[in-house]
């Protein structure tokens, strides 16, 4: 299975890059993992709703350029479905069983994902009703994908 993470913005913090590298290495025995980062837009302080919508649309267009027709797209969205780790592992396993060989997780910028990206998504996933920095979300997502593969393979992993 190929898993792609498409996200807005670069990860600049060393500790996050170190964590992402660690989970990338761990996941290499379960899947082919690739990353794509698109530039984020500067968000002015006290921007109007129209400006915020334009920023999300611009970032969304950049994200959509990297999504292929055959990709199964999981958008990380605060209004998505909340799963526990076992449920996520079952969803990953189900996708493999039904022949979805390319799964794309999409992480938006600080304002979230555009309506166009959410419309393209096959599934909307929420990790919490809380807001997380989008850079941190990438590492949290990788940890949960790794945990999911460990569960699928009946391998021990801390709870």
C-alpha positions in Angstrom: 0.0 0.0 0.0 1.2 3.5 -0.8 0.4 6.2 1.7 0.9 9.8 0.8 0.8 12.7 3.2 0.0 16.0 1.4 0.2 19.0 3.7 0.3 22.8 3.7 3.5 24.5 4.9 7.0 23.3 5.7 7.9 21.7 9.0 10.8 23.8 10.4 11.1 22.5 13.9 13.9 20.0 14.3 12.0 17.9 17.0 9.1 17.4 14.6 11.3 16.5 11.7 13.1 14.0 14.0 9.8 12.4 15.0 8.5 12.3 11.5 11.8 10.7 10.4 11.5 8.0 13.1 7.9 7.1 12.2 8.8 7.1 8.5 11.5 4.6 9.2 9.2 2.4 11.3 6.5 2.5 8.7 8.8 1.4 5.9 8.2 -2.2 6.7 4.4 -1.8 6.3 3.9 0.6 3.4 5.5 2.9 0.9 5.2 6.4 2.5 5.7 9.7 0.6 5.3 13.3 1.5 4.3 16.4 -0.4 4.3 19.8 1.1 2.7 22.8 -0.7 3.4 26.4 0.2 1.1 28.1 2.7 -0.3 31.6 2.3 0.4 34.4 4.8 -2.7 35.1 6.9 -3.0 38.7 7.9 -4.1 39.5 11.4 -7.9 40.1 11.7 -8.4 39.0 8.1 -12.0 39.0 6.9 -14.0 35.9 6.2 -13.6 36.6 2.5 -9.8 36.8 2.8 -9.6 33.6 4.9 -11.8 31.8 2.3 -9.5 33.0 -0.5 -6.4 31.8 1.4 -8.0 28.4 1.9 -9.0 28.2 -1.7 -5.5 29.1 -2.9 -3.9 26.5 -0.6 -6.7 24.0 -1.6 -5.9 24.4 -5.3 -2.2 23.6 -4.5 -3.2 20.5 -2.6 -5.6 19.3 -5.3 -2.8 19.4 -7.9 -1.1 16.5 -6.1 -4.2 14.3 -5.7 -4.7 11.7 -8.5 -8.0 10.3 -9.7 -7.2 6.9 -8.3 -6.3 8.2 -4.8 -8.5 7.4 -1.9 -8.4 10.7 0.0 -8.8 11.1 3.7 -9.1 14.7 4.7 -8.1 15.7 8.3 -11.0 17.9 9.3 -12.3 19.0 12.7 -15.8 18.0 11.6 -14.7 14.6 10.4 -15.4 11.2 12.0 -13.5 10.5 15.3 -12.0 7.0 15.4 -10.1 5.3 18.1 -6.8 3.5 17.1 -8.4 0.1 16.5 -11.1 1.7 14.3 -8.5 3.5 12.3 -6.5 0.2 11.9 -9.7 -1.5 10.6 -10.3 1.3 8.1 -6.7 1.0 6.8 -7.1 -2.7 6.6 -10.5 -2.4 4.8 -9.0 -0.1 2.2 -6.3 -2.7 1.5 -8.9 -5.5 1.2 -11.0 -3.5 -1.3 -8.0 -2.8 -3.4 -7.3 0.9 -2.6 -3.5 0.8 -3.2 -3.0 4.6 -2.9 -4.3 6.3 0.3 -3.7 10.1 0.6 -4.1 11.9 3.9 -4.5 15.7 3.5 -3.6 18.2 6.2 -4.6 21.8 5.7 -3.0 25.0 6.8 -3.8 27.1 9.9 -7.3 27.9 8.5 -8.1 24.3 7.6 -9.1 22.8 4.2 -11.0 24.4 1.4 -14.5 23.3 0.5 -13.0 21.9 -2.8 -10.6 19.7 -1.0 -13.3 18.5 1.4 -15.6 17.8 -1.5 -12.8 15.6 -3.1 -12.3 13.7 0.1 -13.6 10.1 0.3 -13.5 10.3 4.1 -13.2 13.0 6.6 -11.2 12.1 9.8 -11.0 14.1 13.0 -8.4 13.5 15.7 -10.2 15.7 18.2 -12.5 18.7 18.5 -9.4 20.5 19.7 -7.2 22.4 17.2 -3.6 21.3 16.7 -0.8 23.0 14.8 -0.8 21.5 11.3 3.0 20.8 11.6 2.4 18.7 14.8 -0.6 17.0 13.2 1.7 15.3 10.6 3.7 13.5 13.4 0.5 12.6 15.3 -1.0 11.1 12.1 2.1 9.1 11.4 2.1 7.7 14.9 -1.5 6.6 14.5 -0.9 5.0 11.1 2.1 3.1 12.5 0.0 2.0 15.5 -2.7 0.9 13.0 -0.3 -1.3 11.1 1.0 -2.8 14.4 -2.7 -3.6 15.3 -3.4 -5.1 11.9 -0.4 -7.4 12.1 -1.2 -8.4 15.8 2.1 -6.9 16.9 2.5 -5.5 20.4 2.4 -1.7 20.8 2.0 0.4 23.9 -1.4 1.5 24.9 
